[in-house]
Amino acid sequence: MARYLDPKADLTFKKIFGQHPKLLISFLNAVMPFEPDRHIVEVEYLPSEMVPENPGKKYSIVDVRCTDNYKRQFIVEMQSNWEEGFMNRILFNAGKAYVRQLDKGQNYDLLQPVYTLVILSENFSHNSGRFYHHYKIVNVEKTDEVIEGLEFVLMELTEKFKPETISDRKLMVLWLHFLKELDKMKVLPPEMMENEDIRMAAELCEESAFTPAELAAYEKYWDMVSTEKTAISSAIKKGKTEIALNMLKDGMSNELVSKYTNLTIQEIQNLNKK
């Protein structure tokens, strides 16, 4: 019985999609909102110097970037923690990829679309129950009028992702279920075993396929993710506590403070004792 590593980790994600074009093609065709006649048939990985910028290399994979036979470019990123400013970085990297297509003096009509795909391990939109978010540049008064060039797809692999509610995109469901749940599986479900690409991706994630050094790097990655999440959670809690103290000083009730800070009544009562 195989033990599978989490495909969302830095090491495994790159091993699957950064080294095997066939798997990347299958994945992109399954999850991206392409027209039926515009599926990817070939990809070429771009040189490392063309990789989008990610200051500090903080727990996300941003070096799976490629172009297809239509000259469209794709930035594929796995993000474990949603951080302030992350959306700005997505826009920055996509814009830079767009303008870098042209050499000095070339015509603008040579520009081809750039797609950014981001797979998230946590929610970034708390105002929507949808897990799949597709963004374009549209006319706000007539949204069917689109400026071509940049598109963004963000997918939240959280409790929002409910495979049973998606009936029309079977391959997308299989790939996302693979990413979300593989490390918890002892054996692949029959529907994954029957798909050659997903079966190959799973084999690449088997623990026995990794060296001791690679396994150490894998564990280090998740330690860093855990540390980062703890730090973010502590910072948020500290900010809420400061707000709550100021609200209490202004004479607001414990119930009202709880409503606006999401702190429990017990936590607020403890603040009152300080």
RADAUR-V18657 format. One line per field, one symbol per residue. ss: DSSP state (@ for helix, = for strand, . for the rest). psi: psi as a letter, one per 40 degrees, with the letter a starting at -180 (. if undefined). burial: # if it has 24 or more other C-alpha atoms within 12 Angstrom, else .. A space follows every 50 residues. Layout:
# RADAUR-V18657
ss->???
psi->???
burial->???
This chain:
# RADAUR-V18657
ss->...=.....@@@@@@@@...@@@@@@@@@@@....@@@....===..@@@ ....@@@..=========....=======......@@@@@@@@@@@@@@. .......@@@...=======...........=======.......===== ======......@@@....@@@@@@@@@@@@@@@.....@@@@..@@@@@ @@@@.=@@@..@@@@@@@@@@@@@@@@@@@@@@@@@@@@@@@@@@@@@@. ...@@@@@@@@...@@@@@@@@..
psi->hihhiheeidddddddeeegddddddddddeigiidefiheiihhiidee hihghefgfiheeghiiaeeeiihhhhhhdhhihedddddddddddddde dhiheiideehiihhhhhhieihdheeieiehhhhihihddgeehhhidh ihhhhhgaedhgdeeheegdddddddddddedeeidihiddddehddddd ddddehdeeiidddddddddddddddddddddddddddddddddddddde eiiddddddeeeiidddddddde.
burial->...###############.##############......#.####....# ###....###########..#############..#...##.###.###. #..........#############......###.##............## ########.##.#.......#############....#...#....#### #######.......#..#..##..#..............##..##.##.. ...#..##..#.#....#..#...
